[in-house]
């Protein structure tokens, strides 16, 4: 059976089955960026990030199955079915890969906006440090003289700044006297986070992953 014949079989499927397959494959292009964008917005949630498993599990299964399906092309009894599945995979896998790429861009765009919003808090800490010859012991020390209230991150899925200072911060964070972090997991067993070092001395790797600059912050890809 040639690939042309396989395509004819693919197109001869019941219209409903074909539409369902195509819609599911194409939906990956929309779902990944949508779920990542939603996790970084003020009214968003990280719940939809878990829905990515609906695509990730079939994607992994498809990639693992490809060698067996190619092998099945050499046998008459399995040739037709193997060709059909390979055509399905040829549609599904690129859609997933493209969707994941768009999702990463949407997520990092949200993190860039977050970094810009955080300038108010950073300036407040710097002003406190200038007038007190040292950083505050907690963010609450900034209220009300430097900021009216401790702000949220503006990301509903990751609302809280974590503030680190003292000798422990210097030891863990490359000698910085204070550090801001935001825990930003992007799914199952993931420990991504945003880091702000006032000295801007970010390593290329560390804290459980590789670091990507995002404005004055760095994003840790776990």
BELZIDA-V576119 format. One record per helix or strand. SS is the DSSP state (H for helix, E for strand). FROM is the first residue (numbers start at 0). TO is the last residue. If there is no record, write none. Layout:
BEGIN
SS,FROM,TO / SS,FROM,TO
END
This chain:
BEGIN
H,2,10 / H,14,38 / H,46,49 / H,52,71 / H,75,116 / H,118,131 / H,138,141 / H,155,157 / E,161,164 / H,166,171 / E,177,182 / E,192,196 / E,204,205 / E,208,213 / E,216,220
END
